[in-house]
Amino acid sequence: MPTLIGHHDVKDRDHWLASPKREELFGPLGITNIRTFVDPQNPNHVAVLMDVPDMDTFQAAMQSEGAAEAMAFDGVLPETLVILVEA
C-alpha cells in the first residue's frame, strides 16, 4: 500500500487542521493513517500523509466535485497542491 504526501498552501491553518473533510473524503476510500503537518516557517503551508490502498480510486476521487468542494471548504489553494508517492 503506497504512502502519499500531499503538500499545499491554505488560507487558514487552524481551520484546515480542525476540518473533518479529509476523513469524510478519504475514509470511504479505505485511506488510512491520515496525518497532518504544518510548516513552522510558513504557517499556511501544510501537508497530509496517508496510506492509499488503490491509487486509481484516489486519483479519480481527487478529480471529483467532492474533492473540489472539500478543498474549497478547507481553504486549500489548489494551484499549490503537490502530491508525492512513496518510492
N, C-alpha and C positions, 0 to 999 in steps of 0.2 A: 504494500500500500504506500504510494508516494506521499511525502510530506511537502506541503506548499507553504511558501511565504508570499503574502501579498502586502506591498507597502504603498502608501499613498498619503496625500495631504487631506486634512479635514478642516472644516470651518471652526469647529468647537470640539476640542479633545475630550472634555468631560462629558458632553452629550454623546459622542461616539462611544466612549467607554461604557456608559450606562445603557446603551441601546440594546434591546432584545432582538434586533433584526438579524444579526449574524446567526443566532441559534434558530430563529424562525425560518430563515432561508436555507441554511446548510444542514440543520438537524435531520429533516426528512430525506435528505440525500445520503444519509449514512456517514456524513463527515463528522469526525470525532477529534478530540484533543484540541479544541479550538482555544488558542491562547492569544492574548493581545499584548502589544508592546508600544511604548512611546519613546520618541527620540528626546533625550534630556536637553539637547542643544536646540531643538526646534519643536516646541510643544504641539504644533499642528501637523507634524509628520508622525505617522503611526504605522503599525504593521499588525498583521494577523498571521498566525501559524496554525496549520491544520493538517490532519491526516485525511486523505481523499481516496475512497475505495474505487471510484470509477471516474477517470479523467474526462471521458466523453460526456458523462452526465454533468459533471462540474462545469465544463466549458459551455454546454448548452444552457445550463442554469444562469451562467454569467451573462449570456446574451438575451436573457428573458426580460420581460417587463417587470417581473417581480424583483429581479436584481437591480434594475434601474430605480425602482421605487424604494427599495431598501437603501441604496446608496444615497438617494436624494434625502430620505428621512434622516440618515446618519450624517449628512453634511459632507459626504465624500466628494472630493473634486476628481471626477472620473478620468480626466485627461492626465492625472498624475499617477494612475494605477499601474504598478509593475508587479507581475506575478513570476515568482521563481519556483522551479520544481527541483526537488532533491535529486542530485545526480547519482 
